[in-house]
């Protein structure tokens, strides 16, 4: 291919125009990022100026900037915009080489190579745009996943706080209620039977220590700079001890187990213990005069049933007593966390009955 620079040096005006055209083609490219399409349009107009001079060679070295502009447009716009832009440059090329073809300075093969170069540059720009869009999509997806993880972490933290709040309520309510009952018993027997009163006060001491130990264990979990206790949570195996404490506090409790005993998930195991603990606390607080309290644990194929009933003259529902607390609300929330249900209300022959059904699978 013969170099496209046979500019007529004897024609000073033509040389100046060609120089100005080159300057426009080169310097307009500096604004390609802000105005991709206008820059390409200005370049095409400038590249057509040599046609007006009726020069035998309408191509100059600066025309190569058009190829770079095709890449710039293809890397920023989708094919409905970039394809017509590339086609416009190809059309300009076909028109610009007509005189060169007539003079046989180039042949059809040379023109074909130039067209392929423009197409290749357009493809390169399109691939760059697709890659950039793909990377931006990955960044947006990553940011979305981070937001979702942050939201999930907040939900998990709120759920854990609610669980710990229920645990603290159960521990404090049960422990303080038992301490109050035992203190009343000690006060009523201190004159008549000092030895019995002393025994009861020792029981008050042990109950207080046990409640404090459980409180410390849960508070350790809330601290970021100290490891939480790895002591096992209470479960169904602790129910006999809980029943024994209630009896020592003067509550006539009978405990029965029905069905085939099976191993339960840790969460369900703890939920059964807390339900019985909270129900016995409510009986002490609100049942009034009680002659019998029945705690029944029934193992089924799909669920375990816990029933606590009393024959008291009052109401065992803390929610019905002003300032009574949130006993049944806590039971319902705890059971719902494991896909269970709670039924509570007056018994058929008086008193109050609480029935809790917890799926054996512990599904929420």
C-alpha positions as semicolon CSV with decimal commas, in nm:
position;residue;x (nm);y (nm);z (nm)
1;X;0,000;0,000;0,000
2;X;0,137;0,342;-0,095
3;X;0,151;0,596;0,190
4;X;-0,151;0,826;0,185
5;X;0,046;1,150;0,206
6;X;0,104;1,290;-0,144
7;X;-0,016;1,630;-0,030
8;X;0,054;1,900;-0,285
9;X;0,324;2,104;-0,115
10;X;0,302;2,374;-0,380
11;X;-0,049;2,451;-0,271
12;X;0,002;2,631;0,062
13;X;-0,370;2,675;0,128
14;X;-0,438;2,306;0,085
15;X;-0,150;2,220;0,317
16;X;-0,284;2,454;0,585
17;X;-0,633;2,304;0,557
18;X;-0,494;1,952;0,587
19;X;-0,299;2,057;0,895
20;X;-0,610;2,209;1,052
21;X;-0,806;1,893;0,976
22;X;-0,536;1,686;1,147
23;X;-0,546;1,915;1,451
24;X;-0,924;1,883;1,477
25;X;-0,910;1,504;1,445
26;X;-0,645;1,470;1,714
27;X;-0,753;1,729;1,969
28;X;-1,126;1,658;1,954
29;X;-1,042;1,306;2,075
30;X;-0,948;1,456;2,412
31;X;-1,322;1,502;2,487
32;X;-1,412;1,145;2,397
33;X;-1,505;1,045;2,755
34;X;-1,759;1,321;2,808
35;X;-1,898;1,341;2,453
36;X;-1,833;1,010;2,269
37;X;-2,089;1,052;1,990
38;X;-2,039;1,428;1,929
39;X;-1,663;1,372;1,908
40;X;-1,712;1,100;1,645
41;X;-1,947;1,328;1,451
42;X;-1,696;1,616;1,457
43;X;-1,422;1,380;1,339
44;X;-1,633;1,254;1,047
45;X;-1,713;1,610;0,941
46;X;-1,346;1,706;0,963
47;X;-1,244;1,394;0,768
48;X;-1,481;1,493;0,488
49;X;-1,316;1,833;0,441
50;X;-1,048;1,696;0,201
51;X;-1,332;1,589;-0,032
52;X;-1,418;1,956;-0,074
53;X;-1,061;2,026;-0,183
54;X;-1,100;1,775;-0,465
55;X;-0,770;1,619;-0,368
56;X;-0,659;1,299;-0,533
57;X;-0,582;1,162;-0,185
58;X;-0,856;1,232;0,068
59;X;-0,688;1,024;0,338
60;X;-0,436;1,156;0,589
61;X;-0,255;0,998;0,883
62;X;-0,481;1,171;1,137
63;X;-0,778;0,978;0,998
64;X;-0,660;0,688;1,214
65;X;-0,821;0,874;1,504
66;X;-1,158;0,771;1,360
67;X;-1,074;0,409;1,435
68;X;-0,998;0,498;1,796
69;X;-1,326;0,686;1,816
70;X;-1,512;0,376;1,692
71;X;-1,358;0,182;1,982
72;X;-1,458;0,458;2,224
73;X;-1,821;0,454;2,110
74;X;-1,842;0,072;2,107
75;X;-1,702;0,055;2,460
76;X;-1,970;0,293;2,591
77;X;-2,288;0,223;2,395
78;X;-2,483;-0,088;2,308
79;X;-2,496;-0,218;1,952
80;X;-2,804;-0,012;1,841
81;X;-2,581;0,296;1,875
82;X;-2,232;0,159;1,816
83;X;-2,311;-0,039;1,498
84;X;-2,443;0,266;1,306
85;X;-2,139;0,463;1,426
86;X;-1,901;0,198;1,294
87;X;-2,104;0,172;0,971
88;X;-2,076;0,550;0,922
89;X;-1,696;0,528;0,947
90;X;-1,689;0,238;0,701
91;X;-1,907;0,434;0,457
92;X;-1,675;0,732;0,489
93;X;-1,379;0,501;0,418
94;X;-1,543;0,359;0,105
95;X;-1,607;0,708;-0,030
96;X;-1,262;0,837;0,067
97;X;-1,073;0,565;-0,121
98;X;-1,258;0,602;-0,449
99;X;-0,990;0,828;-0,600
100;X;-0,717;0,600;-0,465
101;X;-0,884;0,301;-0,628
102;X;-0,915;0,493;-0,954
103;X;-0,545;0,586;-0,942
104;X;-0,466;0,225;-0,844
105;X;-0,279;0,341;-0,535
106;X;-0,482;0,082;-0,340
107;X;-0,680;-0,224;-0,438
108;X;-0,999;-0,384;-0,315
109;X;-0,803;-0,614;-0,085
110;X;-0,647;-0,316;0,092
111;X;-0,989;-0,162;0,143
112;X;-1,118;-0,494;0,276
113;X;-0,835;-0,503;0,530
114;X;-0,924;-0,153;0,649
115;X;-1,291;-0,253;0,686
116;X;-1,189;-0,562;0,885
117;X;-0,971;-0,345;1,108
118;X;-1,266;-0,116;1,182
119;X;-1,491;-0,418;1,253
120;X;-1,225;-0,570;1,477
121;X;-1,187;-0,243;1,670
122;X;-1,567;-0,226;1,713
123;X;-1,565;-0,583;1,844
124;X;-1,284;-0,504;2,083
125;X;-1,473;-0,203;2,219
126;X;-1,794;-0,406;2,253
127;X;-1,612;-0,677;2,449
128;X;-1,461;-0,411;2,674
129;X;-1,811;-0,271;2,739
130;X;-1,952;-0,617;2,814
131;X;-1,665;-0,694;3,049
132;X;-1,708;-0,362;3,228
133;X;-2,083;-0,422;3,264
134;X;-2,015;-0,772;3,397
135;X;-1,772;-0,638;3,657
136;X;-2,019;-0,367;3,760
137;X;-2,287;-0,635;3,793
138;X;-2,059;-0,839;4,017
139;X;-1,988;-0,534;4,229
140;X;-2,357;-0,456;4,264
141;X;-2,431;-0,818;4,349
142;X;-2,153;-0,817;4,607
143;X;-2,285;-0,497;4,761
144;X;-2,636;-0,644;4,766
145;X;-2,511;-0,961;4,934
146;X;-2,327;-0,752;5,193
147;X;-2,646;-0,557;5,264
148;X;-2,844;-0,880;5,292
149;X;-2,584;-1,030;5,523
150;X;-2,589;-0,717;5,740
151;X;-2,968;-0,729;5,757
152;X;-2,958;-1,101;5,837
153;X;-2,701;-1,038;6,109
154;X;-2,931;-0,777;6,261
155;X;-3,224;-1,019;6,253
156;X;-3,014;-1,293;6,411
157;X;-2,889;-1,051;6,677
158;X;-3,243;-0,936;6,754
159;X;-3,361;-1,297;6,775
160;X;-3,076;-1,385;7,006
161;X;-3,148;-1,083;7,226
162;X;-3,513;-1,188;7,246
163;X;-3,409;-1,542;7,340
164;X;-3,171;-1,417;7,608
165;X;-3,442;-1,180;7,736
166;X;-3,679;-1,475;7,773
167;X;-3,409;-1,675;7,948
168;X;-3,336;-1,392;8,190
169;X;-3,705;-1,341;8,257
170;X;-3,754;-1,710;8,333
171;X;-3,449;-1,729;8,558
172;X;-3,512;-1,409;8,751
173;X;-3,887;-1,462;8,783
174;X;-3,858;-1,820;8,897
175;X;-3,566;-1,756;9,133
176;X;-3,713;-1,447;9,298
177;X;-4,057;-1,604;9,333
178;X;-3,908;-1,909;9,503
179;X;-3,696;-1,686;9,729
180;X;-4,006;-1,486;9,831
181;X;-4,208;-1,800;9,904
182;X;-3,926;-1,955;10,106
183;X;-3,865;-1,630;10,294
184;X;-4,233;-1,611;10,388
185;X;-4,218;-1,971;10,510
186;X;-3,906;-1,900;10,714
187;X;-4,062;-1,589;10,866
188;X;-4,375;-1,780;10,969
189;X;-4,180;-2,061;11,141
190;X;-3,887;-1,872;11,292
191;X;-4,052;-1,852;11,637
192;X;-4,218;-2,192;11,647
193;X;-3,942;-2,396;11,479
194;X;-3,612;-2,209;11,448
195;X;-3,435;-2,516;11,306
196;X;-3,689;-2,545;11,024
197;X;-3,662;-2,173;10,958
198;X;-3,285;-2,205;10,934
199;X;-3,320;-2,491;10,685
200;X;-3,556;-2,282;10,473
201;X;-3,316;-1,987;10,476
202;X;-3,037;-2,214;10,359
203;X;-3,266;-2,311;10,075
204;X;-3,315;-1,939;10,003
205;X;-2,939;-1,900;9,989
206;X;-2,897;-2,194;9,749
207;X;-3,179;-2,072;9,528
208;X;-3,027;-1,724;9,509
209;X;-2,686;-1,864;9,423
210;X;-2,832;-2,086;9,151
211;X;-3,020;-1,795;8,995
212;X;-2,710;-1,574;9,007
213;X;-2,501;-1,846;8,844
214;X;-2,747;-1,875;8,555
215;X;-2,758;-1,496;8,521
216;X;-2,380;-1,475;8,505
217;X;-2,367;-1,748;8,241
218;X;-2,613;-1,562;8,017
219;X;-2,447;-1,225;8,073
220;X;-2,114;-1,377;7,973
221;X;-2,266;-1,455;7,635
222;X;-2,348;-1,086;7,590
223;X;-1,991;-0,972;7,652
224;X;-1,771;-0,937;7,345
225;X;-1,442;-0,947;7,531
226;X;-1,509;-1,251;7,745
227;X;-1,594;-1,604;7,638
228;X;-1,937;-1,731;7,734
229;X;-1,980;-2,024;7,967
230;X;-1,992;-2,364;7,808
231;X;-2,204;-2,509;8,091
232;X;-2,494;-2,712;7,950
233;X;-2,839;-2,555;7,942
234;X;-3,104;-2,711;8,168
235;X;-3,333;-2,961;8,006
236;X;-3,589;-3,230;8,073
237;X;-3,337;-3,421;8,285
238;X;-3,345;-3,128;8,528
239;X;-3,723;-3,138;8,569
240;X;-3,713;-3,371;8,876
241;X;-3,484;-3,119;9,050
242;X;-3,717;-2,836;8,954
243;X;-4,019;-3,028;9,085
244;X;-3,829;-3,106;9,406
245;X;-3,753;-2,738;9,460
246;X;-4,119;-2,651;9,408
247;X;-4,221;-2,913;9,666
248;X;-3,969;-2,782;9,915
249;X;-4,118;-2,438;9,864
250;X;-4,457;-2,578;9,964
251;X;-4,612;-2,639;9,623
252;X;-4,786;-2,981;9,597
253;X;-4,658;-3,090;9,258
254;X;-4,707;-3,429;9,095
255;X;-4,489;-3,515;8,792
256;X;-4,580;-3,787;8,541
257;X;-4,423;-3,896;8,213
258;X;-4,617;-4,078;7,942
259;X;-4,510;-4,231;7,614
260;X;-4,171;-4,351;7,500
261;X;-3,891;-4,119;7,610
262;X;-3,690;-3,998;7,312
263;X;-3,396;-3,763;7,275
264;X;-3,507;-3,411;7,182
265;X;-3,316;-3,131;7,009
266;X;-3,133;-2,906;7,253
267;X;-3,364;-2,611;7,186
268;X;-3,682;-2,812;7,242
269;X;-3,527;-2,973;7,552
270;X;-3,457;-2,629;7,699
271;X;-3,800;-2,501;7,596
272;X;-3,975;-2,781;7,789
273;X;-3,776;-2,699;8,102
274;X;-3,845;-2,324;8,075
275;X;-4,216;-2,378;8,012
276;X;-4,252;-2,590;8,325
277;X;-4,041;-2,344;8,522
278;X;-4,248;-2,045;8,411
279;X;-4,577;-2,228;8,470
280;X;-4,480;-2,322;8,826
281;X;-4,374;-1,962;8,885
282;X;-4,713;-1,841;8,765
283;X;-4,886;-2,091;8,997
284;X;-4,697;-1,952;9,296
285;X;-4,776;-1,595;9,197
286;X;-5,136;-1,610;9,087
287;X;-5,306;-1,942;9,166
288;X;-5,396;-1,854;9,523
289;X;-5,476;-2,151;9,746
290;X;-5,357;-2,468;9,572
291;X;-5,400;-2,828;9,684
292;X;-5,264;-3,001;9,374
293;X;-5,048;-2,917;9,074
294;X;-5,004;-3,172;8,796
295;X;-4,712;-3,159;8,554
296;X;-4,750;-3,412;8,271
297;X;-4,497;-3,478;7,997
298;X;-4,632;-3,679;7,706
299;X;-4,397;-3,805;7,433
300;X;-4,564;-3,855;7,095
301;X;-4,441;-3,966;6,753
302;X;-4,437;-3,612;6,612
303;X;-4,450;-3,386;6,916
304;X;-4,404;-3,368;7,290
305;X;-4,688;-3,229;7,502
306;X;-4,633;-3,046;7,831
307;X;-4,936;-2,985;8,050
308;X;-4,935;-2,797;8,379
309;X;-5,266;-2,774;8,562
310;X;-5,365;-2,661;8,911
311;X;-5,681;-2,636;9,118
312;X;-5,605;-2,293;9,255
313;X;-5,866;-2,030;9,333
314;X;-5,687;-1,753;9,142
315;X;-5,557;-1,713;8,787
316;X;-5,224;-1,854;8,680
317;X;-5,214;-1,624;8,379
318;X;-4,972;-1,343;8,456
319;X;-5,121;-1,146;8,174
320;X;-5,457;-1,120;8,355
321;X;-5,307;-0,972;8,668
322;X;-5,202;-0,607;8,678
323;X;-4,824;-0,597;8,687
324;X;-4,818;-0,972;8,654
325;X;-4,555;-0,977;8,384
326;X;-4,541;-1,163;8,054
327;X;-4,534;-1,530;8,153
328;X;-4,770;-1,669;7,890
329;X;-4,638;-1,426;7,630
330;X;-4,287;-1,563;7,687
331;X;-4,414;-1,923;7,669
332;X;-4,594;-1,852;7,342
333;X;-4,288;-1,684;7,189
334;X;-4,061;-1,968;7,300
335;X;-4,295;-2,236;7,163
336;X;-4,342;-2,048;6,835
337;X;-3,965;-2,037;6,788
338;X;-3,973;-2,418;6,753
339;X;-4,301;-2,445;6,560
340;X;-4,505;-2,519;6,873
341;X;-4,833;-2,390;7,011
342;X;-4,961;-2,289;7,355
343;X;-5,311;-2,322;7,495
344;X;-5,393;-2,168;7,832
345;X;-5,712;-2,107;8,023
346;X;-5,931;-2,216;8,313
347;X;-5,948;-2,589;8,372
348;X;-6,273;-2,788;8,333
349;X;-6,307;-2,830;8,711
350;X;-6,148;-2,501;8,810
351;X;-5,796;-2,380;8,845
352;X;-5,581;-2,309;8,541
353;X;-5,425;-2,527;8,272
354;X;-5,136;-2,460;8,035
355;X;-5,073;-2,700;7,745
356;X;-4,772;-2,666;7,518
357;X;-4,713;-2,873;7,205
358;X;-4,359;-2,880;7,064
359;X;-4,265;-3,071;6,746
360;X;-4,007;-3,340;6,811
361;X;-3,807;-3,209;6,514
362;X;-3,788;-2,864;6,667
363;X;-3,862;-2,694;6,336
364;X;-3,939;-2,326;6,339
